[in-house]
Amino acid sequence: MITRGIHDPIQELYGIELSAEMVSKITAEILPEAKEWQSRPLNPVYLFVFMDYIHYKIHEDGRILSRAAYIVLGVTMEGYKEILSITVGTNETSKFWLEILNNLKNRGVQDVLLFCVDGLRRFKDAIQAVFPQAQIQRCVIHMLRNSYKYVNYNDLKKFSADYKAVYNAPNESAALSELETIKEKWGRKYPYAISNWEDVSSFFQFSGDIR
């Protein structure tokens, strides 16, 4: 990132004027700490690990390029959220996530009870290669958004309320019952909007308090 890319947002957000020299001095001080943070030891076990990414634009050699920040968020055994890593890359691939997973293991993570991820092809293979005992759950938000795109706007509110009953069910049996109700009510009209059960069932192995 160029100096102006730091100067302008700080001036806009906080009204603080920083010279290019000051920006360079601050970043020189921060970078070693950032590198230390990136390689710090992690807990041996996490309850949940969420893996996702955000896109952003950068200026490089007079061009505007797209980059992605791959974010890994863990929930500790005590219930605290912790950012485990942020890695900048270009395109989301299972191979790229595999490198990030191996990095987590090298930093001390021995086991994860449940991974929550999007629907990237072969994502499960990457996770199981590094943490074979972990359960894998498709991200509910991703799944709902994917389902909603098949539903007519006039039906969306009712469909959404019915579908959320699946995820809010107290146990797996109740969730399956709610899913069958949705299939009977909406399946003929929106067959592609109803997710596969194996993509949503993993987190019902945990108590409602944990979920």
ABEGO torsion letter per residue (X at the ends): XBAAAAAAAAAAAAGBBBBAAAAAAAAAAAAAAAAAAAABBBBABBABBBBBBBBBBBBBGGBBBBBBBBBBBBBBAAGBBBBABBBBBABBBAAAAAAAAAAAAAAGBABBABBBBBABBGAAAAAAAABAABBBBBBAAAAAAAAAAABBAAAAAAAAAAAAAAAABABAAAAAAAAAAAAAAAAAABAAABBBAAAAAAAAABBAAAX
